């Protein structure tokens, strides 16, 4: 689907505030190091008195923007079960990134966009099944390919939806094929309020302020206040992409 990349990923450049030494994080039975801090510390570690040891980059990949290398983008390694970030850094000049000694289990790589026309974030799930397994993940493309929200507009004020007066969310799908899309609403503290069902080709959905509400809002109408909303796209191959969030005021 996207241009093939060479197998050996270059080390990603360290973020200046974090390049003060080697940043290790305990993850399961192994250690995780993002390559951005690895470059600052030469990558040599003395382990249990056994002499120098060079950590192995066992998870590598590339990030593109409209098919071209995308550098200086934030990349995170997160636990798949709770989305807790265990390592982070930036893509290198050629869009490459790497994680060191990622332990067994299911993980998520999250890349955050920065430019107009980018997705807010793209994530990919992957699993490490065997000790010392090395994974090169398929390239991610942060370009939103035209996907954007159309209504409500940023910061728009609307009457709080009811069973008689619903609120409609609408958006444009990306130019490439997606498996499904869904709208998501959060309160101002990022607590989930509501999300629509996942549906192929979905470009709009109405919310009555009650049906489908989640968490603390389940069973109750969403009260007046400030909210955030976005659209999530399921792209296949364990990929998910999200638009920027927009402010919404319910009166």
Secondary structure, DSSP 8 states (H G I E B T S, - for coil): ------SS-------GGGTTS---EEETTEEEEEHHHHTTSTTEEE-TTS-EEE--EEEEEEEEETTEE--S-EEEEEETTT--EEEEEE--TTSEEEEES--SEEEEEEEE--STTB-SEEEEEEEE-STT--EE---EE-B-TT-EEEES-TTEEE----SSS-EEEEEE--SS--SEEEEEEEETT--EEEE---BTT--EEEE-SSTTB-GGGTTS---SEEEEEEEEEEEETTEEEE---EEEEE-
